[in-house]
Amino acid sequence: MTDEQLIERIRAGLNDQVVGLHPPADLLDRLQSASTERSRRPPWLPAGFGATVAMVAGVGVVVLVVVAIATVGHRSSSSSAGSSVPAGVPPDARALVARMAVLRRPPRPADRLPASVIAEEASSGGALRIIPGLTRLAATVDVGPGPLSAVEIYVVVGRPPGYPEDIVTALEVAGRHGHRYLLYPANVVDTETAAATGGLAPRAVSYNAGLARKEWLDVGVVPDGVTRVRWVFPGPGGATVFPTVENNVAVPRAGKLGGLLDATWYGSDGHVVASYSEVAAQQAEAARALAASARQPIAPALIEHFALFHRQLPSAAKIKQLPYHVAVKIAQQGYGINVKQARFVPYPGTPGLWVIPGARGVSMAQLTGQGASGDDVTVSNALSGRMITTSCCTPAGKTVWGLVPDGNQSVTAVLADGTSRPVRVIGNVYLVTGRVTAIIAKDAAGRRITIQAP
Amino acid sequence: MGLKARPGVQHDPRQQPEFERFVADRSASLLRTAYLLTGERGAAEDLLQVALLRTANRWRQAQQAPAAYARRVLVNLVRDRRRHAARRVPERPLEEAIGLQLDGASGDLAAAVAGRNEVFEALAGLSADQREVLVLRFYGDLSVAEVAAATGTSEGTVKSRTSRALDRMRELLAGAAEPSLQPTSVETGGDD
């Protein structure tokens, strides 16, 4: 092939490649809009474009439609005839498209995410792998004066890092045209919810604060058939909001909201399509954690070296005195703590201490009014006497308490003034109040150890 | 929800028609150039928009040769985008439906699609510099001097890059010819 033939082939190939490509029909509108958001306005842009825009738009739309029809007609059998779903979209994403009219409508130039937007996801900080053909500009929200006056809400389908399937979510984009950016990372629900619902769940509401007027912008995505949405946020008696539902997104007119407590989707006839309750969800999660905790074995080394765990059997009646929320918190820690095996130590001068063993560690708690303080450590740290914690503070100093293995009838507390004093051990537990700097005790092997006070 | 109408802007009526004519005449060419340089339609439209805005903002400076000015801006934007590629959203490759217009209904669609894609795919095998000069020279029909102006390089550099780009394209097209023309590689069922 001569150079001339090659060049001719390249020319033809490049021209064929782009012959159907035309500028967006609303290009002049976009430029006009963008220019208003820039501090340096170009001197030429008119207030209205009338016939020119209409002509450009008309020609552009006709050409794009013709080209799209021709292309769809020649696509492979994997394409959905008559559908705007791009070829190659996986089944999970197609299922979302089937449930959301905004994704089924033919894409418009404005539906594409601005190139400058990095679609980060909140929990991981990674980027969503967005399917380019499945982005839709669903709404533009006026949030008041300032550079972020218009927030564009895009409904997108993509896959967060580490997720097994595509989900649908909303991205809020703001900033000056040409420099638009993601206002906040996408707030994506957990993998379990995402796998079950594809992100189409009442719970999946993003909470975004810090707009120009210090308001919140909360956005939810809803499926077809949901015509009314009710959200309840924290506040005296709960702040109830009925956001506007349009183009499969729900956005309140304004608000100073917060974390979502309850969400309900209603159909056109008023029936409940789906609902979410933060309280109910937390209760369910707590119940799951407690049930899982009750199945945890106790590490043999703990039973061997701490008489507390083999001489004293847990009393069901006593365990019931461990406040529910404290038990849940302990159950949700690591180390496989078994709250059903909690031991109560009636240490003199205190409301009492709880020591709770587990498969991989041990936890201690001291009730303080409505709450509790405490700590948890691994089995090996417990064997070496390193379960030591403090409660703050009394006029006499802080309270230092901890767990030591068998063989310690007492421990020695070293005080800040250089003196020391013995501290009684009851049920493997010691407790001392004062300006304690260290505790001298013996580890499970009988070696003398010095543990610095926290 | 307050759906916000785009506000109008102040303007100088004396300069408006000139810029509008420029946009009407040149935006398609600029868009296609951007597409060939980036390989992505969405990015091309965004870059076109930014390039036109920057041209507008320097209209007094640009109006002597607005096409050359906008082209230079566009090339720089493509380079900026390439430099920041690592920060961009990863996207799944989806075939873009930019369409194919055949001369009448008698064209062989399969061959046309295959031929079109061969050149485009080969273009992706060039270095960014080579791709720039090839697109500007043979799609944009620019002279060596105009390409040099658009890319901010010397004419000698343009010539040498063009030569190397052609050599590389020859290799790539020769390598692609056999597999891409296999009948099974293209759907012909929709051919009419």
Interface residues (C-beta under 8 A of the other chain):
Chain A: M1 D3 L6 I7 R9 I10 R11 A12 G13 L14 N15 D16 Q17 V18 V19 G20 L21 H22 P23 P24 L27 L28 D29 R30 L31 Q32 S33 A34 S35 T36 R38 R40 R41 P42 P43 W44 L45 P46 A47 G48 F49 T52 V56 V66 V67 A68 A70 T71 V72 G73 H74 R75 S76 S77 P86 A87 G88 V89 P109 R112 L113 P114 A115 S116 V117 I118 A119 A127 L128 R129 I130 I131 P132 G133 A139 T140 V141 D142 S149 A150 H177 G178 P243 T244 E246 V251 R253
Chain B: M1 G2 L3 K4 R6 P7 G8 V9 Q10 H11 D12 P13 Q15 Q16 E18 F19 E20 V23 A24 S27 A28 L31 R32 Y35 L36 R41 G42 A43 A44 E45 D46 L47 L48 Q49 V50 L52 L53 A56 N57 W59 R60 R81 R87 R88 V89 P90 E91 R92 P93 L94 E95 A97 I98 G99 L100 Q101 L109 A112 V113 G115 R116 E118 V119 F120 L123 L134 V135 F138 Y139 L166 M169 R170 L173 E187 G189 G190 D191 D192
